[in-house]
Amino acid sequence: MNNTQRKYEKSKLQWMLDHDYTLADLMRELTELQFADPEDSAQISMPVSELFAQWENDVGFGSEIWPCFKEWIDEQKVTIVIRNVNGDRITLTYDTWDDCSMKVCYDISDTEDIILTVCTGNTLVYNQTDSTDKISVEDLMWFFA
């Protein structure tokens, strides 16, 4: 399992916590699915990993479930729009915050004072609206640290 997959798996646990579900709730759901039909020996003897995949795809918590991997990846993307003092616009997109924090300062190293907008997925994280309150590249490094 690579680092991105591990983060996705952790996000599933966080989703459960955010929606007030526990591991005991998950185990109860899986048990109910496993024994829904007492005469279905294939379902009863199904390996837990397969049972979980079936539950995740077809059932969920009352048909509620965390985002699929592709949706989650899209939510992790970071878009940064930078305008320099001349009004030139630079748009940078990174797959994750980790990628962003490592690369953004290198990608804009030629820029002096900037006006900054940062989004993850469709969520606005930071928007600097006052062009008189510019942020320096050094300050930007602290923003992503």
N, C-alpha and C positions, 0 to 999 in steps of 0.2 A: 504494500500500500504506500503510495507516494504522499508527499506532504499535502498536496491539494486534496486528495481523497480523504486523508486524515482530518483535515479541516472541515470537509463536507460532513463526515460522520459526526464530528463534534457539533456541527450546526444542527444536526437532527436532534441531538440531546438538548441543545439550547432551545430549539423549537418546542420540544416537549415541556420543558420547564416554563417557557413563556406562555404556554397554553394550559398550564396547571396540570400536566400529566406526569406521572412518575414511572419508574421502571416496573413497579408492581402493576400499574395500569396496563403497560405494554405486555407483560407476561399474562395477565388476565385475558387480554384481547387475543393473544396467540393461542392460549388454551381453548378459548371459546371457538375459535376458527378450527382448531385441530379436532375438537370433538363435536362440531356442529351436526354431523351425521354419524351416529354411533355405528352404522353399518358400513361406513366408508373406510375400509382398512388401509387403503393407500394414503388417505388424508391423515389418519391417526398415526401411521408410521412414517410420515414425511419428515425428513431432516429439518431441524429448526431453521437453518439458513433458507431453505426453500419455502418453508411455511411463512417466514418473515417476508420474503420477497412477494409471495402471493398476497399477504395481508397488506403490505405497503402499496402494491399496485391496484388491489381490488377493494379493500375495506377501509383501512385507516381508522382513526378515532372518530366514529360516527361520520364517516366519509371526509373527514378533515385530515390533511397530511402536509408535511413539510414540502418545500419546493423540490422538484426533481433536480438532478445534478446539473443539467444544462441551464435551468432557470436560476439555480444558485450561482453558477459561474457568471451568468450575465449580471446578477446583482452585485458581484464582487468587483466588476470593472470600475475603474476610476478614470473619470474624464476631468482634465484640468484645462481650463481656458485662461490664457494669460494675455494681457494687453500691456505693451510697454508704454513708455511716456509718449511715444510718437503715435500711439493708437494701433500699432501693428498687433495682429492677433495670432497667437500660437495655440493650437489645440493638441493636447497630448492625451493618449488613451493607454491605460495599463490594465493588465488582467486582474491584478490584486493590489491591495494596499502595500504588501511587501514589495512587489515589483516597483510600485510607484515610489515608495520611500527610498529605494536604492537608486533609482534612475532619474527621478525628476530634476534633481539639482544638476546633474551632468547635462541633461537635455536642454536646460535653460541657462547654462553657464555664461552665455554671451549676453544675456539680458541684464540690464541694470535694475532700476526700480520697476516694479510690475504691479498690476491690478489683477487680482486672483479670484477665480471661481472654481470650486471643486465639487464634483458629484460622484456618488457611487451608485451604480445602476441608474434608477430614476430619482434618486434622493439627493437633494442639494445639501451638501455638508457644510460648505462655507461659501459666502458670497461677499466680496468686498465691493460695495456700491459707491463709495466715496473715492473719486479719482484723486483727491488731494491727499488721501491717506494711503500712500503707496507702501508696498512691502518690499524689503530688499531680499536678494537671493539668500543672504545669511539668515534672515528671519524665516524665510521659507524652509530652510533646512531644519529649523526648530519645529516648524509646523508639522513636518513629516517624521520627526524623530520618535 
